[in-house]
Amino acid sequence: MNIPYLDLKAITALHGEETEKAVDAVVSSGWYLQGEANRRFEQSYADYCGMRHCVGCGNGLDALTLTFRTYMEMGLIKEGDEVIVPANTYIASILAITENRLRAVLVEPRIDTFQMDDSLVEAAITPRTRAILLVHLYGRDAYTEKIGEICQRHNLLLVIDNAQAHGVPSPFTQQTSTHNHLPINITICHSFYPSKNLGALGDGGAITTDDEEFATLFRGLANYGSSKKYVFDHCGRNSRLDEMQAAVLDVRLQYLDEDNNSRRDIALRYIEEVENPLLTLPSREYLQNSVFHVFPVITQHRDLLMQYLKENGVQTMIHYPIPPHRQKCYADSPLIVLPATGLPVTERIHREELSIPCNPALGMDEVTYIIKVMNEFTLRKV
């Protein structure tokens, strides 16, 4: 066996004919930015997410960064304000905060879900707190009713980094005419990087929201700050989803639920069939709230396991080897706020997590082989 962690060529081939037709149509149209493909995808994705507006942009980081910038232009946040964010995340979540000269207040995750521990959120709130940024890390829904209640009680904005969880079951993906039962001021940010559950053939991103004022301002800021051609009300940037990526995404969106179900089927087999006391896998409960962008395994013997799987033809990845607060770029940064107790749970996850293959291009015979190999893992000398 030679099993790659993720074979993007095989992923593309799953819906290759339709993808090629969509690309050819864009090439033949002669219209490559802000055209019909964008309008069609934005409407399709807004409908799919059960939200009123979708605005495409250049990538997931821009979606996050411009979201905070939009709230600042609306007067809801200002420089120096604080945003509560999970310590266990990819660095993009925190970069979006600090780029806007906001302070990132890091909160520990739960070890069983890898998501922000909602029992620790209240203690992190100060008079300068203006928002909570949740991250659906590894493809699992991070939202809890307690976090929603905290946002309502403290009048906090709720931003969700959905770079890894397209199609995850959550209160925000329901087809509803109003979201009155949810916290106010919700914006969900999406990345369409090629490896994502809903991936393009290059970079791409978007936001979804019910707030028309927010959507309009965000669109302008992502287009140089322009309200109409050659009229600039704000100092914006160039961050637009191009027509080719929009067309590809519109095709792949039709198969997202099917592809996510394939990921869940594989994850369920791992959960039920891997029996090795040296390895800790997600629980069946975890399965209910995840689309498994990543299938995380926790072990104190990560390097040995990684080498052993490699020897047996199974490629793995680490998400992520160095936590954001340990990165050189944030050394002694006044924009990073750590709890007095440190971040031992976050550091344990980043020290022990190993991701194994889990994607719709993976064959069940390959899954069977991975299970067999993992069950045979011991602490022998590699």
C-alpha positions, 0 to 999 in steps of 0.5 A, a space after each residue: 500500500 502507498 496511501 497519501 494523506 490527501 490526493 488532490 488529483 483524485 479529489 478533483 477527479 471525483 467530479 472532474 467532467 463537470 469541473 472541466 465544463 465549468 472551467 471551460 465555460 468561464 474561459 470561453 465567456 471572456 469574463 473573469 472577475 465579478 461576473 455570473 459565476 460569482 453571483 451564482 455561487 454566492 446565491 447557492 452557498 448562501 442558500 446552502 448555509 441558510 443565510 441571506 448573504 454570501 460575499 466571496 473574497 480572495 481567501 479565508 484569511 481575508 474573510 476573517 481579517 476583513 470581517 473585523 475590519 468591517 465591524 471596525 468601520 461600523 463602529 462596533 470595534 476599535 483598535 485595542 479592543 479584545 477578541 476571545 479566540 481558541 488557543 488551539 487553532 491555525 495561526 490565521 485565526 489570530 493573524 486576522 485579529 492582530 492585523 486589525 490591532 485588536 488583542 487576541 485573548 487565548 482560551 484553552 480547548 477541551 481535550 475531547 473536542 479540541 474546541 474552545 472550552 466554554 466553561 473558561 470563556 466567561 473568566 476571559 471577558 473584560 470591559 474591552 471584550 467585543 467579540 468571540 471568534 470560534 473556530 470549527 477546528 478539524 471540521 467539528 462544530 465549536 458552537 455551544 448554547 452556552 457560548 451563544 448565551 454569553 454573547 447575548 448577555 455581554 452583547 458580544 459579536 460572534 465570528 466563526 472561522 469555518 475554514 475547515 467545516 463546510 456543511 457541518 450540522 449546526 444552528 447556523 446551517 438551518 434554513 430559517 427566515 430569522 435567527 432570533 434564537 441565536 446570538 446577534 451579529 453573527 458572521 461566518 468566514 469560509 476558506 476554499 483552499 484546495 484541501 478543504 471539504 469544499 475546495 477550489 482549484 486555488 485560493 478562495 474565501 467568503 463570508 456568510 451573514 444575515 446582515 445586509 449592511 455588513 455584507 454590503 460594506 464587506 463587499 466594498 472593502 474587499 474591492 478597494 473600498 469602492 461603493 461604485 466604480 471609481 468611488 472609494 468610501 473606505 481604504 480597502 484592499 483587492 480581495 475578490 473570488 475569481 470567476 473560475 474558482 466560483 464556477 468550480 465551487 458551484 459544481 463541488 457544492 452540489 456534492 458536498 453533503 455526499 462527500 462529507 458523508 463519505 468522510 463520516 463513514 470512514 471516521 466511523 470505521 476508525 472510531 469503531 475498529 481501531 483498538 489500541 491502548 496507545 492511541 486516543 481517537 475521537 468518540 462517537 459523540 464527536 462524530 455527530 458534530 463533525 465533517 472530519 476535515 481532519 481525523 485527529 489521533 492523540 498519542 504520547 508516541 506521535 513520532 514513533 507512530 508517524 514513522 511506523 505508518 510511513 514505513 507501512 505506506 500510510 502518509 500522515 500530517 500534524 495539525 499543527 506542530 507549533 501552537 500560535 502563541 509559541 510562534 516567533 512572530 508573536 514573541 512578547 507581542 502586546 496583542 496576545 493575551 495568555 491566561 495566567 495558568 498557561 496553555 497546557 491543554 493546547 500544548 499537549 494537543 500540538 505535541 501529541 496530535 497526528 492526522 490520518 487519511 480521511 477523505 472521499 477519495 479514500 477506498 474502503 480497502 485502504 481504510 481497512 489497511 490503515 485500521 489493521 496497521 494502527 491496531 498493530 502499532 507497538 512501542 517497538 524500536 522503529 
